[in-house]
């Protein structure tokens, strides 16, 4: 019997037509605790975190990232900066890793030597619309109580999906989001499911950029931690 993560991965194989230039399919899903869709998005020895916390990244990366996880296995939680820093942050907030689904908005690989920068499928309307449909299916499958977006690549792509998210189209940097009091949206409804959504500093650059965060009169690490607390407890 397929797990929820495996069912979602099957959807990545169903794009109608050739993928955009620079976009590659993932060879197969690894039964490892790495970000979905290259990995399971959670420790495969535990249940899929229905009703838990979704941490939404930009994209899985490049083929060598997938190959690294194939070699490393469960240790990816220790060796991969994005995995490690994301889970450590939520551990400090009292959220166990078993409650978290690590996933991505774009469901394919970049055909590139580096995973840094703009995803090559961006700007292809058909592909973007299909990607949004995959994201909605992730939300429908998981029914998360909160979604935390990692970094600023994805918020503008989500903005059109709900009126509540429209500020994410106008404010394109974390300082702009914070100044507009729009980094945390307490209630977002997609496909009949309502959850809190917030934009966090990307884990890879957290040590550099988190000091710029502002929320409820707080600065830096304390500001972002309060934002997470409010999203989890619906107190914003």
ZADO-1210 file (C-alpha; in nm, 4 decimals, padded with zeros to 6 digits):
<atoms>
<atom x="00.0000" y="00.0000" z="00.0000" code="UNK" pos="1"/>
<atom x="00.1349" y="00.3414" z="-00.0966" code="UNK" pos="2"/>
<atom x="00.1978" y="00.6069" z="00.1640" code="UNK" pos="3"/>
<atom x="00.0555" y="00.9588" z="00.1313" code="UNK" pos="4"/>
<atom x="00.3980" y="01.0873" z="00.0264" code="UNK" pos="5"/>
<atom x="00.4279" y="00.8220" z="-00.2438" code="UNK" pos="6"/>
<atom x="00.0799" y="00.9039" z="-00.3741" code="UNK" pos="7"/>
<atom x="00.1825" y="01.2680" z="-00.4040" code="UNK" pos="8"/>
<atom x="00.5040" y="01.1731" z="-00.5817" code="UNK" pos="9"/>
<atom x="00.3067" y="00.9861" z="-00.8479" code="UNK" pos="10"/>
<atom x="00.1459" y="01.3173" z="-00.9396" code="UNK" pos="11"/>
<atom x="00.4874" y="01.4578" z="-01.0363" code="UNK" pos="12"/>
<atom x="00.4999" y="01.2026" z="-01.3196" code="UNK" pos="13"/>
<atom x="00.1708" y="01.3143" z="-01.4715" code="UNK" pos="14"/>
<atom x="00.2619" y="01.6477" z="-01.6324" code="UNK" pos="15"/>
<atom x="00.0908" y="01.6685" z="-01.9718" code="UNK" pos="16"/>
<atom x="00.3582" y="01.7339" z="-02.2304" code="UNK" pos="17"/>
<atom x="00.7306" y="01.8020" z="-02.2270" code="UNK" pos="18"/>
<atom x="00.8729" y="01.9739" z="-01.9207" code="UNK" pos="19"/>
<atom x="01.0006" y="02.3307" z="-01.9640" code="UNK" pos="20"/>
<atom x="01.3591" y="02.3761" z="-02.0760" code="UNK" pos="21"/>
<atom x="01.5926" y="02.3340" z="-01.7813" code="UNK" pos="22"/>
<atom x="01.3506" y="02.1179" z="-01.5808" code="UNK" pos="23"/>
<atom x="01.4232" y="01.7493" z="-01.5168" code="UNK" pos="24"/>
<atom x="01.2100" y="01.4731" z="-01.3630" code="UNK" pos="25"/>
<atom x="01.3319" y="01.3130" z="-01.0412" code="UNK" pos="26"/>
<atom x="01.4530" y="00.9587" z="-01.1264" code="UNK" pos="27"/>
<atom x="01.2479" y="00.8048" z="-00.8459" code="UNK" pos="28"/>
<atom x="01.1425" y="00.8919" z="-00.4927" code="UNK" pos="29"/>
<atom x="01.3920" y="00.7879" z="-00.2278" code="UNK" pos="30"/>
<atom x="01.2618" y="00.6159" z="00.0835" code="UNK" pos="31"/>
<atom x="01.4569" y="00.8655" z="00.2911" code="UNK" pos="32"/>
<atom x="01.3813" y="01.1532" z="00.5269" code="UNK" pos="33"/>
<atom x="01.4684" y="01.4306" z="00.2837" code="UNK" pos="34"/>
<atom x="01.2474" y="01.7044" z="00.1403" code="UNK" pos="35"/>
<atom x="00.9664" y="01.5860" z="-00.0863" code="UNK" pos="36"/>
<atom x="00.9589" y="01.5003" z="-00.3745" code="UNK" pos="37"/>
<atom x="01.3159" y="01.3636" z="-00.3866" code="UNK" pos="38"/>
<atom x="01.2642" y="01.2102" z="-00.0437" code="UNK" pos="39"/>
<atom x="00.9594" y="01.1227" z="00.1619" code="UNK" pos="40"/>
<atom x="00.9436" y="01.4615" z="00.3362" code="UNK" pos="41"/>
<atom x="00.9440" y="01.2929" z="00.6763" code="UNK" pos="42"/>
<atom x="01.1123" y="01.0035" z="00.8525" code="UNK" pos="43"/>
<atom x="00.9740" y="00.7019" z="00.6620" code="UNK" pos="44"/>
<atom x="00.9711" y="00.5006" z="00.9861" code="UNK" pos="45"/>
<atom x="00.6939" y="00.7315" z="01.1137" code="UNK" pos="46"/>
<atom x="00.3449" y="00.8042" z="00.9848" code="UNK" pos="47"/>
<atom x="00.2805" y="01.0790" z="00.7324" code="UNK" pos="48"/>
<atom x="00.2170" y="01.3938" z="00.9447" code="UNK" pos="49"/>
<atom x="-00.1506" y="01.4514" z="00.8647" code="UNK" pos="50"/>
<atom x="-00.2687" y="01.7683" z="01.0384" code="UNK" pos="51"/>
<atom x="00.0862" y="01.8736" z="01.1181" code="UNK" pos="52"/>
<atom x="00.3206" y="02.1454" z="00.9968" code="UNK" pos="53"/>
<atom x="00.4178" y="02.1943" z="00.6313" code="UNK" pos="54"/>
<atom x="00.7535" y="02.3574" z="00.5586" code="UNK" pos="55"/>
<atom x="00.7479" y="02.4675" z="00.1958" code="UNK" pos="56"/>
<atom x="01.0707" y="02.5226" z="00.0060" code="UNK" pos="57"/>
<atom x="01.1380" y="02.6482" z="-00.3453" code="UNK" pos="58"/>
<atom x="01.2523" y="02.3320" z="-00.5260" code="UNK" pos="59"/>
<atom x="01.4358" y="02.0098" z="-00.4492" code="UNK" pos="60"/>
<atom x="01.7527" y="02.1174" z="-00.6278" code="UNK" pos="61"/>
<atom x="01.9697" y="01.9461" z="-00.8867" code="UNK" pos="62"/>
<atom x="02.0451" y="01.5840" z="-00.9697" code="UNK" pos="63"/>
<atom x="02.3558" y="01.5729" z="-00.7485" code="UNK" pos="64"/>
<atom x="02.1396" y="01.6749" z="-00.4483" code="UNK" pos="65"/>
<atom x="01.9199" y="01.3713" z="-00.5088" code="UNK" pos="66"/>
<atom x="02.2292" y="01.1522" z="-00.5491" code="UNK" pos="67"/>
<atom x="02.3684" y="01.2840" z="-00.2192" code="UNK" pos="68"/>
<atom x="02.0525" y="01.1793" z="-00.0380" code="UNK" pos="69"/>
<atom x="02.0621" y="00.8376" z="-00.2030" code="UNK" pos="70"/>
<atom x="02.4097" y="00.7890" z="-00.0521" code="UNK" pos="71"/>
<atom x="02.3471" y="00.9577" z="00.2841" code="UNK" pos="72"/>
<atom x="02.0045" y="00.8281" z="00.3852" code="UNK" pos="73"/>
<atom x="01.8592" y="00.9285" z="00.7210" code="UNK" pos="74"/>
<atom x="02.1750" y="01.1239" z="00.8050" code="UNK" pos="75"/>
<atom x="02.0463" y="01.3900" z="00.5617" code="UNK" pos="76"/>
<atom x="01.8737" y="01.5461" z="00.8643" code="UNK" pos="77"/>
<atom x="02.2216" y="01.6106" z="01.0037" code="UNK" pos="78"/>
<atom x="02.4249" y="01.6835" z="00.6909" code="UNK" pos="79"/>
<atom x="02.1854" y="01.8960" z="00.4826" code="UNK" pos="80"/>
<atom x="02.1749" y="02.2556" z="00.6075" code="UNK" pos="81"/>
<atom x="01.8138" y="02.3226" z="00.5057" code="UNK" pos="82"/>
<atom x="01.6855" y="02.0037" z="00.6701" code="UNK" pos="83"/>
<atom x="01.8936" y="02.0466" z="00.9841" code="UNK" pos="84"/>
<atom x="01.8234" y="02.4142" z="01.0457" code="UNK" pos="85"/>
<atom x="01.4513" y="02.3810" z="00.9719" code="UNK" pos="86"/>
<atom x="01.4047" y="02.0920" z="01.2116" code="UNK" pos="87"/>
<atom x="01.6226" y="02.2541" z="01.4790" code="UNK" pos="88"/>
<atom x="01.4179" y="02.5740" z="01.4622" code="UNK" pos="89"/>
<atom x="01.0896" y="02.3902" z="01.5125" code="UNK" pos="90"/>
<atom x="01.2393" y="02.1690" z="01.7819" code="UNK" pos="91"/>
<atom x="01.3168" y="02.4871" z="01.9769" code="UNK" pos="92"/>
<atom x="00.9518" y="02.5816" z="01.9293" code="UNK" pos="93"/>
<atom x="00.8363" y="02.2504" z="02.0740" code="UNK" pos="94"/>
<atom x="00.7428" y="02.0865" z="01.7428" code="UNK" pos="95"/>
<atom x="00.8730" y="01.7321" z="01.6964" code="UNK" pos="96"/>
<atom x="01.0087" y="01.6303" z="01.3556" code="UNK" pos="97"/>
<atom x="00.7360" y="01.3645" z="01.3322" code="UNK" pos="98"/>
<atom x="00.4814" y="01.6473" z="01.2969" code="UNK" pos="99"/>
<atom x="00.6599" y="01.8131" z="01.0038" code="UNK" pos="100"/>
<atom x="00.6314" y="01.7583" z="00.6292" code="UNK" pos="101"/>
<atom x="00.9340" y="01.9001" z="00.4470" code="UNK" pos="102"/>
<atom x="00.8279" y="01.9723" z="00.0924" code="UNK" pos="103"/>
<atom x="00.8729" y="02.1963" z="-00.2113" code="UNK" pos="104"/>
<atom x="00.6547" y="02.4030" z="-00.4407" code="UNK" pos="105"/>
<atom x="00.8258" y="02.2975" z="-00.7657" code="UNK" pos="106"/>
<atom x="00.8095" y="01.9213" z="-00.8038" code="UNK" pos="107"/>
<atom x="01.1052" y="01.8613" z="-01.0372" code="UNK" pos="108"/>
<atom x="01.4810" y="01.9130" z="-01.0575" code="UNK" pos="109"/>
<atom x="01.6797" y="02.1990" z="-01.2046" code="UNK" pos="110"/>
<atom x="01.8977" y="02.0955" z="-01.4988" code="UNK" pos="111"/>
<atom x="02.1889" y="02.3005" z="-01.3707" code="UNK" pos="112"/>
<atom x="02.5218" y="02.2848" z="-01.1904" code="UNK" pos="113"/>
<atom x="02.3803" y="02.4867" z="-00.8997" code="UNK" pos="114"/>
<atom x="02.0468" y="02.4873" z="-00.7194" code="UNK" pos="115"/>
<atom x="02.0799" y="02.8572" z="-00.6364" code="UNK" pos="116"/>
<atom x="01.8638" y="03.1013" z="-00.8282" code="UNK" pos="117"/>
<atom x="01.5381" y="03.1067" z="-01.0194" code="UNK" pos="118"/>
<atom x="01.3690" y="02.7781" z="-01.1033" code="UNK" pos="119"/>
<atom x="01.3754" y="02.7328" z="-01.4845" code="UNK" pos="120"/>
<atom x="01.0040" y="02.6513" z="-01.5068" code="UNK" pos="121"/>
<atom x="00.9152" y="02.9943" z="-01.3711" code="UNK" pos="122"/>
<atom x="00.7267" y="03.2006" z="-01.6271" code="UNK" pos="123"/>
<atom x="00.5822" y="02.9000" z="-01.8100" code="UNK" pos="124"/>
<atom x="00.2124" y="02.9545" z="-01.7355" code="UNK" pos="125"/>
<atom x="00.1057" y="02.5978" z="-01.8070" code="UNK" pos="126"/>
<atom x="00.3769" y="02.4586" z="-01.5835" code="UNK" pos="127"/>
<atom x="00.3128" y="02.7124" z="-01.3061" code="UNK" pos="128"/>
<atom x="-00.0609" y="02.6353" z="-01.3080" code="UNK" pos="129"/>
<atom x="00.0124" y="02.2625" z="-01.2926" code="UNK" pos="130"/>
<atom x="00.2560" y="02.3221" z="-01.0062" code="UNK" pos="131"/>
<atom x="-00.0106" y="02.5124" z="-00.8126" code="UNK" pos="132"/>
<atom x="-00.2460" y="02.2188" z="-00.8610" code="UNK" pos="133"/>
<atom x="00.0171" y="01.9839" z="-00.7149" code="UNK" pos="134"/>
<atom x="00.0605" y="02.2165" z="-00.4175" code="UNK" pos="135"/>
<atom x="-00.3152" y="02.2194" z="-00.3568" code="UNK" pos="136"/>
<atom x="-00.3118" y="01.8386" z="-00.3596" code="UNK" pos="137"/>
<atom x="-00.0344" y="01.8421" z="-00.1001" code="UNK" pos="138"/>
<atom x="-00.2469" y="02.0669" z="00.1196" code="UNK" pos="139"/>
<atom x="-00.5551" y="01.8515" z="00.0639" code="UNK" pos="140"/>
<atom x="-00.3657" y="01.5342" z="00.1460" code="UNK" pos="141"/>
<atom x="-00.1913" y="01.6717" z="00.4543" code="UNK" pos="142"/>
<atom x="-00.4530" y="01.9121" z="00.5963" code="UNK" pos="143"/>
<atom x="-00.1781" y="02.1101" z="00.7755" code="UNK" pos="144"/>
<atom x="-00.2615" y="02.3395" z="01.0627" code="UNK" pos="145"/>
<atom x="00.0139" y="02.5775" z="00.9490" code="UNK" pos="146"/>
<atom x="00.2364" y="02.6246" z="00.6448" code="UNK" pos="147"/>
<atom x="00.5744" y="02.7929" z="00.6750" code="UNK" pos="148"/>
<atom x="00.7275" y="02.9131" z="00.3498" code="UNK" pos="149"/>
<atom x="01.1075" y="02.9064" z="00.3476" code="UNK" pos="150"/>
<atom x="01.2463" y="03.2180" z="00.1818" code="UNK" pos="151"/>
<atom x="01.1035" y="03.4665" z="-00.0656" code="UNK" pos="152"/>
<atom x="01.1000" y="03.2751" z="-00.3962" code="UNK" pos="153"/>
<atom x="00.7584" y="03.1170" z="-00.3417" code="UNK" pos="154"/>
<atom x="00.5305" y="03.3744" z="-00.1700" code="UNK" pos="155"/>
<atom x="00.4592" y="03.5688" z="-00.4942" code="UNK" pos="156"/>
<atom x="00.3631" y="03.2410" z="-00.6651" code="UNK" pos="157"/>
<atom x="00.1116" y="03.1622" z="-00.3899" code="UNK" pos="158"/>
<atom x="-00.0371" y="03.5110" z="-00.3766" code="UNK" pos="159"/>
<atom x="-00.2993" y="03.4511" z="-00.6465" code="UNK" pos="160"/>
<atom x="-00.4251" y="03.1320" z="-00.4846" code="UNK" pos="161"/>
<atom x="-00.6209" y="03.3012" z="-00.2056" code="UNK" pos="162"/>
<atom x="-00.7370" y="03.6598" z="-00.1396" code="UNK" pos="163"/>
<atom x="-00.5751" y="03.6295" z="00.2037" code="UNK" pos="164"/>
<atom x="-00.2347" y="03.5870" z="00.0387" code="UNK" pos="165"/>
<atom x="-00.2590" y="03.8901" z="-00.1907" code="UNK" pos="166"/>
<atom x="-00.0089" y="04.0953" z="00.0207" code="UNK" pos="167"/>
<atom x="00.2543" y="03.8418" z="-00.0823" code="UNK" pos="168"/>
<atom x="00.2321" y="03.9709" z="-00.4391" code="UNK" pos="169"/>
<atom x="00.3054" y="04.3328" z="-00.3425" code="UNK" pos="170"/>
<atom x="00.5826" y="04.2811" z="-00.0886" code="UNK" pos="171"/>
<atom x="00.8823" y="04.1064" z="-00.2416" code="UNK" pos="172"/>
<atom x="01.1353" y="04.1100" z="00.0435" code="UNK" pos="173"/>
<atom x="01.1199" y="03.9986" z="00.4058" code="UNK" pos="174"/>
<atom x="01.1651" y="04.3557" z="00.5367" code="UNK" pos="175"/>
<atom x="00.8763" y="04.4696" z="00.3142" code="UNK" pos="176"/>
<atom x="00.6558" y="04.1866" z="00.4400" code="UNK" pos="177"/>
<atom x="00.7417" y="04.2673" z="00.7998" code="UNK" pos="178"/>
<atom x="00.6819" y="04.6411" z="00.7521" code="UNK" pos="179"/>
<atom x="00.3400" y="04.5642" z="00.6005" code="UNK" pos="180"/>
<atom x="00.2609" y="04.3213" z="00.8864" code="UNK" pos="181"/>
<atom x="00.1986" y="04.0606" z="00.6162" code="UNK" pos="182"/>
<atom x="00.4551" y="03.7868" z="00.6836" code="UNK" pos="183"/>
<atom x="00.1978" y="03.5950" z="00.8888" code="UNK" pos="184"/>
<atom x="-00.1490" y="03.5335" z="00.7485" code="UNK" pos="185"/>
<atom x="-00.3533" y="03.3800" z="01.0334" code="UNK" pos="186"/>
<atom x="-00.6211" y="03.2252" z="00.8103" code="UNK" pos="187"/>
<atom x="-00.5812" y="03.1021" z="00.4536" code="UNK" pos="188"/>
<atom x="-00.8345" y="02.8743" z="00.2855" code="UNK" pos="189"/>
<atom x="-00.7432" y="02.6498" z="-00.0075" code="UNK" pos="190"/>
<atom x="-00.9739" y="02.3830" z="-00.1429" code="UNK" pos="191"/>
<atom x="-01.1905" y="02.4082" z="00.1682" code="UNK" pos="192"/>
<atom x="-00.9072" y="02.3704" z="00.4187" code="UNK" pos="193"/>
<atom x="-00.8045" y="02.6611" z="00.6434" code="UNK" pos="194"/>
<atom x="-00.4579" y="02.7049" z="00.7938" code="UNK" pos="195"/>
<atom x="-00.2144" y="02.9727" z="00.9093" code="UNK" pos="196"/>
<atom x="00.0689" y="03.0691" z="00.6727" code="UNK" pos="197"/>
<atom x="00.3929" y="03.2525" z="00.7396" code="UNK" pos="198"/>
<atom x="00.7140" y="03.3353" z="00.5539" code="UNK" pos="199"/>
<atom x="01.0372" y="03.2476" z="00.7328" code="UNK" pos="200"/>
<atom x="01.3984" y="03.3314" z="00.6640" code="UNK" pos="201"/>
<atom x="01.5453" y="03.0615" z="00.4401" code="UNK" pos="202"/>
<atom x="01.7349" y="02.8149" z="00.6613" code="UNK" pos="203"/>
<atom x="02.0451" y="02.8223" z="00.4398" code="UNK" pos="204"/>
<atom x="02.0970" y="03.1919" z="00.5122" code="UNK" pos="205"/>
<atom x="01.9217" y="03.2146" z="00.8458" code="UNK" pos="206"/>
<atom x="02.2351" y="03.3028" z="01.0441" code="UNK" pos="207"/>
<atom x="02.2869" y="03.6054" z="00.8171" code="UNK" pos="208"/>
<atom x="01.9325" y="03.7277" z="00.7532" code="UNK" pos="209"/>
<atom x="01.7196" y="03.6457" z="01.0576" code="UNK" pos="210"/>
<atom x="01.8529" y="03.9527" z="01.2403" code="UNK" pos="211"/>
<atom x="01.6505" y="04.1671" z="00.9965" code="UNK" pos="212"/>
<atom x="01.3131" y="04.0235" z="01.0974" code="UNK" pos="213"/>
<atom x="01.0593" y="04.2480" z="01.2734" code="UNK" pos="214"/>
<atom x="00.7306" y="04.1377" z="01.4307" code="UNK" pos="215"/>
<atom x="00.5169" y="04.2777" z="01.7119" code="UNK" pos="216"/>
<atom x="00.7943" y="04.5067" z="01.8278" code="UNK" pos="217"/>
<atom x="01.0445" y="04.2215" z="01.8398" code="UNK" pos="218"/>
<atom x="01.3601" y="04.1874" z="01.6320" code="UNK" pos="219"/>
<atom x="01.5641" y="03.9066" z="01.4820" code="UNK" pos="220"/>
<atom x="01.5347" y="03.5537" z="01.6193" code="UNK" pos="221"/>
<atom x="01.2747" y="03.6525" z="01.8797" code="UNK" pos="222"/>
<atom x="01.0547" y="03.8129" z="01.6124" code="UNK" pos="223"/>
<atom x="01.0516" y="03.5031" z="01.3967" code="UNK" pos="224"/>
<atom x="00.9970" y="03.2694" z="01.6893" code="UNK" pos="225"/>
<atom x="00.6971" y="03.4763" z="01.8020" code="UNK" pos="226"/>
<atom x="00.5613" y="03.4626" z="01.4475" code="UNK" pos="227"/>
<atom x="00.5889" y="03.0842" z="01.4496" code="UNK" pos="228"/>
<atom x="00.4245" y="03.0646" z="01.7918" code="UNK" pos="229"/>
<atom x="00.1342" y="03.2808" z="01.6752" code="UNK" pos="230"/>
<atom x="00.0866" y="03.0741" z="01.3592" code="UNK" pos="231"/>
<atom x="00.0810" y="02.7515" z="01.5585" code="UNK" pos="232"/>
<atom x="-00.1545" y="02.8855" z="01.8235" code="UNK" pos="233"/>
<atom x="-00.3681" y="03.1125" z="01.6028" code="UNK" pos="234"/>
<atom x="-00.3100" y="03.4079" z="01.8341" code="UNK" pos="235"/>
<atom x="-00.2089" y="03.6724" z="01.5767" code="UNK" pos="236"/>
</atoms>
